[in-house]
Amino acid sequence: MKPLHVFSATALALALAGCGGSSDSTVSAPTPTPTPAPSAAVSAKRVLLISVDGMHQQDMVNCLAGNTCPNLAALARTGVNYTGATTPGLSDSFPGLAALLTGGSPKTAGLFYDVSYDRTLYAPTDTTCTGAQGWNVVFDETTGIDAWNGGALIHMDGGGAFNPDAIPHQKVNGVCQPVYPHNYIKTNTVFEVIKASLPGARTAWADKHAWGYDWVNGPSGKGVDDLARTEINSIDAATGKDYTDVYTHTEQFDNLHVQAIINQIDGKDSTGVTASVPTLFGTNFQTLSVAQKATNASGGGYTDARFTPGVQVTAAIAYVDSAIGKMVAELKAQNLYSSTLIVITAKHGQSPSDHSLLVKNGDTLMALLEANNYLDSSGNFGQNATTSGNLNDGTGLAGTGMVQDDDVGLIWLRDQTQTAAVVATLNANNGCTGTGICANNAQAYILSGSQLAAKFGDPAQGRTPDIIVQPNPGVIYTSSTKKDAEHGGNAPDDSHVALLVSFPTLTAATNSSAVGTTQVAPTMLKALGVAPSLLNAVQAEGTAVLPGLGF
């Protein structure tokens, strides 16, 4: 596939400067602007994948144009900047990362949110799988044993084990088995494929939750050799707060991952113990996401509709750029830079960037369903729910089994025959006044039935939500006074993310093709000489490699 628009950075600079002549005085005719040679096909020995959570494509454009991210600019000089990259329909961290690591959308990977519902599972205490089916699956900060029986999150490693309360059960060939996060993902991951395909390959990943991200291992449970167990919601003894209270505190958490990557470049594991340099490794940054969510009044978010960053976002982008610079410098110091493919992208964006669009709509979605007897208090989990529960409780109430809302609403029904009635109620109350759900403009939708099944899978199979509500851009289903932005849905600011692929043999280019973040996974494999078709999701969805890389 050829890119639609590819420009040489040198040629573009010369053209803008009007520099077409030769310095040789004997030559009278101007030298034509050179046509860039096509990039040689990328052939890497390792891949470093970095997700800067919250980073919109416009953030990348603005910092490159404003010379505020020199390290990203340096990578762009031998990289392809994809300006039309989007996430696969939902933009929470789980489906966002799954896209990057599996090549698949939620329909194939089966991950919709870190707190979701599966009507085929059994309770953690139901070790014989003989009770009622249907469980609220919670794979977030409470997946570590620190949260057992409601305990405080006092350890950075989440307590060092899984929380038994967070591990439901399923029947497999008639046998009742626990469902750890790696059992929950439906497809294999790039880590598993690389370990199976490249003898001696080593893999590593670091993320924001110590145990909930166990799914990156893939169904084998063994895809990642060095999975850093770091928990962003753990309590910092020095402050008495977790690391998301303010972006400068989040920097301290992200610094742990920066050091982990540097250790790995130096031939150690994330803790500093001697190992080999990973073939595929990476991490994510949370600092920018926290700065974007901070209230506009405190300097968080953006100052206008052009993504002009406020004080906190400006500082967060500068921090991330500096941290990436440290990783690149270490690659060069170890003579590894010339053979390392570097991918900079984001699991998700953040909505809204334009503060004038912000509507904090409270929990009106759940309130409406409660008022119409589609939801009782047992299903009222709400935004970022962390409570597990079996919602087939025998009350006889038809309607909602669980609602998870953010700047999107995911609705699992206890009685799926009620779908049409619930959708009718939502449509009748789609305005923004009173208890309306604020889903009444051209970019909003209420998805159910065959259209939902085609995009996200059949709800009758147990895991896919029965209804997805995408409210108007800017709407957040919360009354929180602590944040002015969120993610999880498919609003433009959620889904249009940065994507830069850098390798020393590449010619600087801007590619405006419509691409998906699912294309990162097969691209990483292709660059390492591994067949992308070995990924289950690539086969299922026909996911192509990214264009413009010489493949």
N, C-alpha and C positions, 0 to 999 in steps of 0.2 A: 504494500500500500504506500502510495506517495503522499507526502504532506501537502496540504493545500497552499500554505504560504511559508516559505523558508527564505530567510534573509541572512546574508553574511554580516556579522557585526562590523567587520572592517569596511566592507563595501558600503554599508549603511552610513557609517561614520564619515567616510570620504564624500559620499553624496551630500550629506547634510552640511558638510564643511565647504563644499564646492571645490574640493581638491581633486582635480583630474589630471593636472599637468605633471611633466617630468622635471626633475631637478637638473637634468643634463641640458645645458644651454644650446647644444647643437640640434636638439630635437624640437621642431616647431609645432608638431601636431600634438594635441593632448592625448594622454594615454587613456583608453576606455576604462571605466570602472570594472574591476575584475569580477568575473563570475565565480562564485565559490565552488570549489571542488566538492563533490558529494562525500559525505562522511564515510569512512571505512566502517565495515560492520564491527559492532562492539564485540570484543572477545575478552572477557574479564576472568580473573582468577577468584575474585570475591565480590560481594555486593554489600554495601552499607545502606540500609533503609532507614530513613528518619521521617517520622510523622510529627509535624509541628501542629498539634491539635488547634483548630480554630483558624488556621491560615487560609484566608480567601486568596483566590488568584489576584484580586485587586490589591491585596497587601503586598504580594510579590511585585506587581507592576509598580506600585507607588514607591517601594523602598529601592528598587533598582533605578527608577527615574530620579529619585531624590538623593541617591548616593548615601543612603542610610544603612545599607546592608552590604558592605564591601566584600565579605566572604562569600555570600550568595552570588554577588556579581562576578566574583572570580570563577566560581563554578559555572556560571552561565556562559562565560567566555568559551568554554568547551562543553556546552550542553544544549539540550533542546528544551525550551520553555513552552509547555503546553497550556495555551490560554483558554482552551475549551474543555477542561477536565471537570467531570462531575462524579459524585458518589452514586451508588446504585439504589435510588429510591427512598432509602432511609439513611439518616446521618448520625445515628448514635454511635458511640465508640465501638460497640461490638460489630454491627454490620459494616461500619467503616473500615475497621482493621481486617475483618474477614475478607472484604473485597481485595485488599492489598496482599493478603497471604494465601488466598485460595483461588482467586480469579473468578469468584462467584458472587451473586446477589443473595439477599436473604432467602429467596425461593430455594436456592440450592444448598447454601451453607447452613440454613436453618437458624441463624442468629438474628433476632429482631431488636433486642434490647438487653441490657445486662440484668434487668428484672422483667421477666415475661411469664408466660403461662403455657402449660402443655397438658392437655386433657387426657393423655395416655399414661402419665406418670403416677406413681404412688408416693405416699408420704415417707419422709426419712425414717420414721419409726416403724413403717410397715415393711418389715424385712421379709415377709412371705408374699407380698403383693396380692393380698386377699381383701383389702379394704376398698374404699371408694377411689376411683381414678380421678385425676385432675389435680395439678399442683402448681402453685405460684413459684416459679424457678428464680432463685435469687443468687446470682453470681457476681456480686459486687464486693465492696469492702468487708461485708459481713461473712464472706466465704471462708475467712481465716478463723482459726479456733479461738482467737481473742474474743470473738463475738458470741461464743457459745453461751447459751442461757442469758443473752443480753449483756454480756461482759463488755468492758471498755476496750477500745482499740489502743492498747498501750505499747505494742511492739511494732517496730518498723517492718518486721517480717510477718506481721499478722498473727504471731504466736507460734509459727513454725509448723503448722499442720492445718488440715481442713476442719472446718466447723461441721460436726455431724448433723446439726440442724439444717444445714444448707444442701445436703446431698440426698436428693430423692431416689426412688427406685423405679426400675422398669423390668418387664418380663422379656427375656431374650430366650427364644426356643424353650419356653416354659419354665425358665429359671429366673428367679428374682435377683436382680443385681443392682448395686449402687450406680448412680449416674453422676460421675464427676464431670467437671466442665469439658474435659477432653472426650468424654463419652457423648457429650451433648451435641457437638458440632457434627454435621452430617457428611462432610467431605474431608479429604486429606488436605494437608497444607504444604507450602513450598519447603518447609523445614524437613518434613518426612520424605518428600521426593528427592531432595538434595542428598540426604543421608543414604537413601537407598540407591542413588545413581552414581555418586562420586565417592570412590573408596577413600577413606580417611577424612572425609568432610566433617567439619565441626560447625555447629549452629549455636546462636545465642540471641536472646531477646530480653529487653527490660521494659516494663510498663508500669501503670499507675496503681494496680491492685496486686497484692501479693499472691492470692490464690484464685481469684475469679478468672484471671487470664491463663489459667492452666490449659484452656482450650487451644491455645496456639500450638501445643504439642501435637494436635491432630488426634484422630481416633486411636492411634497406636499408643498414645500417652508418652511417647519417647522422641518426639520430633526435635525438641530443643535440648541441647546438651547443657547449656548454661542459661537457665531461666532465672533472672534476678527476682528475688522475693522482696519487693519494696511496696509499701502501702501508703499512699498519699493521704488517706484519711486517718492514719495513726496519729496519736497525740504526741506532739513534740514537748518533751519534759521542760525545755527551756522557756516555752511560751504558754503551755497549757492548752494550746489549740492545735488543730490539724494543719496540714500544709496548704490548704486552699483558702485560708482566711484573707490573705492579701498576696498579690503577685510576687512581691519580694521574698516572701516566705516560701512560695512555690519554687522560686529559683533554687533555694537550698535543696529541695527535693530533687529537682531536675539535675542539679550538680552531681548527685549520686550516680545518675545514669551517664552523664558526661564522663565521669571518672571510670565507670564500668567499661565504656567504649574504648577509652584510652588504654585501660589495662588490657583489653582484648587485642588491640592493635599491637601492644607490646608483647604478645604471646603469653598472656595470663588469662585467668578467668575473671569474672566480674568482681570477685573479692580480692584479686591480687595473687592467686595461687598459679604457679606455672602451668601452662597449657599450650595449645597450638592456636594460631590465629584463625578465627572462624571463617568459613566459606561464605556464610550468610549471617549477618548480624545487624542489630539495630535497636532503636528505642523510639520513644515519643517524648515530646515536650508538653508540659501542662501550663507553663507560665503565661503564654499568650492567651490561652483559653480563659484563665482566671482573670487576666486584665480586661479581656473583652466583656466578661460577665459583670464586672464591677460597675456600680451605678455611674451614670453619666455625670451626676453632680460631684462625684469624688474623683473625676478625671478618667474614669473607665470608658471603654468603648470608643466610639468615633464621634467626630464633631459635626459631620455633615454626610450627605448622601454619596459623596465621592470617596468614602472610606478614608478620609483624613483622620489619622489616628489621634486620640487624646493622649494625655501625658502618660498614662499607664501602658497603653498599647505601644506607644513610641518606645518606651523603655524596654518593654517585653521583647519587641522585635530586635532591638539592639542587643539584648542579652542572648537571644537565641542565635543571632548571627555570629556573635563572638564565640559562643560555645561550639557552633559548627566549625568555625575557624580553628579552634583548638584540635578538633578531631582531624581535620584535613592536615594541619601542621604535623600531627603525630604520624599520620600515614606517610607523609613526605620524609619525616625523620627516620622512619623504618624502611624506606625505599619500597613502599607498598602502594603509593598513590597512583602510579602509572598503570597499575593492573587492577584497580578497584573501581567498580561502577558505583556511583553515589546517586541515590534517589531521594529527593526532598519533596514531600507531599503532606497531606493532612487526612486524618480519618474523617473529619467533618469541618464545616465552617462554623459560623455563629450567627444567630438571627435575633433582632435586626441590627444591621449596621447603621441605618438611618434612624436615629433616636425618635424622630417625629412620627415614625410608624408604630412605636411601641404601644401595645395594649396589654396590660396585665389583667387577664380575664378571670383570674381566680380559678376555682375548680368548677366552673359552670358546666362543663361537659358531664362530670359525675353528678352534680346537683340535679341536672335535668333528668338523667336516667333514674336517679333515686326518686324524684318527684313523680315519675310515671311508673313506679314500681318495677323498673327493669334492673334495679340495683339496690341492695341493702348494704348496711354498714360493713358487712364482711367482705364486700368487693371493692370497698372504697380505699384503694391503695394510693392512688394519686401519684404526683410527680416524684420520681426517684424513690419509689417505694422500697423498703428494705425488710418487709415482714413477709415471711412465708406462711402459706395457709392452704388447706384443702377446701375449695369453694363448692364442691358438690356435697353440701352439708345436710341434705335431706329435708330442707325447710319447705320444699315444694315451690319456692319462688322461681318463676321463669325470668330469664333476662341475663344481665351481665354477670359473667364469672369473674372478670377482672378488667379494670381500666388502668392503663399506664399512659400518663399524659405529660407533656413537656411543651414544645411548640408543635406537637403532633398529638393525636389521640389514638391509641391502640386499644381496641375493645374485643375481649374474648367473651362470648355469650355462654351462660350456663345452659340455656336451651336454644340451640341453633335454629330451631324453627321460628324463632322470634325475630330473625334478622330483618325481614322486610318491615315489620312494625317499628323496630328500633330506628331503622334508616328513615322511615317516614316521620318519626318524631324529631329526629335530628334536623331533617330538611325543613320541617315546620318551624323550627326554632334556630335558624342559622344566622339571625341578625346579631348585632353587637350591643343591643340594649337589654336591660334586665338580666334574665337568665339565659340569654342567647349565647350560642357557642362561637359566634364571630367567624363564620365560614361562608361568607356570602359574596366574595368578589371573584373575579375571573381566574385568580390563581389558587383559589381554595377548591377543595373537593371532598366528597364523602364517598369512599370506595368500598364496594361490597360485591358479592355475587361473582359472576364469571369474570368480570374485569379485574377484581382483586385476585382471584385464583390464577389468572393468566400471568400476573406480574409477581405475585408473592407466594403462590402455592395454594393448595386446596385446604381451607379451614377444617374440613371434615377429617383430615388426617391428624389433627390434634394440636398442631403447634402454631399455625398461621392465625393471626387475628381474624375475627369474623368481619370487622369493620375497621377501616382506617380513616380518621378525620384529619385532613390537612387544613388548618384554619388560614385566615388571611395572613400574608406575610407581615411579621411584626407582632403577632399575637402569641403570648405565652400564657399557658394555663397555670398561673400561679398568682399569689398575692404577696410574694416575697418582696421585702424592701431592700434585700441585700444584693440583688442582681437585676440587670436590665437587658440581659440577652440569654439565650439558651440554644440548644441544638437537639437533634433527634429526628426531625422531619425532612421534608423535601422542599422547603422554601428556598428561593434562589440563594440567599446568603448562607444557608446550610450546605447546599449541594455543590456550589461552584468553588472548587478548591484549587490551591496551588499544586503544580506538578512540574518539577524540574529534574531531568535526567542528565547527569554529567559524567563524561569519560574523556580522558586526555586526547583521544583520536577524533572526537566529534568536532564538527564545525558549529560555531554558535548559530542558533536558529530559533525562530519563533514559529510554533506550529499551532494554527488556529483550528485544526480539525476537532470535531466533536469526539472526544475520547472519554473513556470511563476509568475510574481508579481500579476497576477489576482487571484492566490490562497490564497493571504493574506486575502482577504475579507471573504470568507467562513470559513477560519481558525479562524479568530477572533470571528465570530459568534459561531462556534462549541465550542470554549473555554469557551464561556459565557453560553453555554447550549441552544443556539438558533439554529433552523434549518437553515442551509445554503441555502436550497432550497427556502427560502422566498425571496432571492435576484433574481430579474428578470433575470439578466445576468447569474447567476449560472444555472438557468433552461435552458436558451437559448443556452449556450455554454458548459454545462456539466462540469463546473469548479470544480475540486476536492480540498479538503483540502490538506495542505502540509503534506508530509510524515514524519514519524519519531517522531511524537508527541503523540503517544499512542492512537490515535483515532481509 
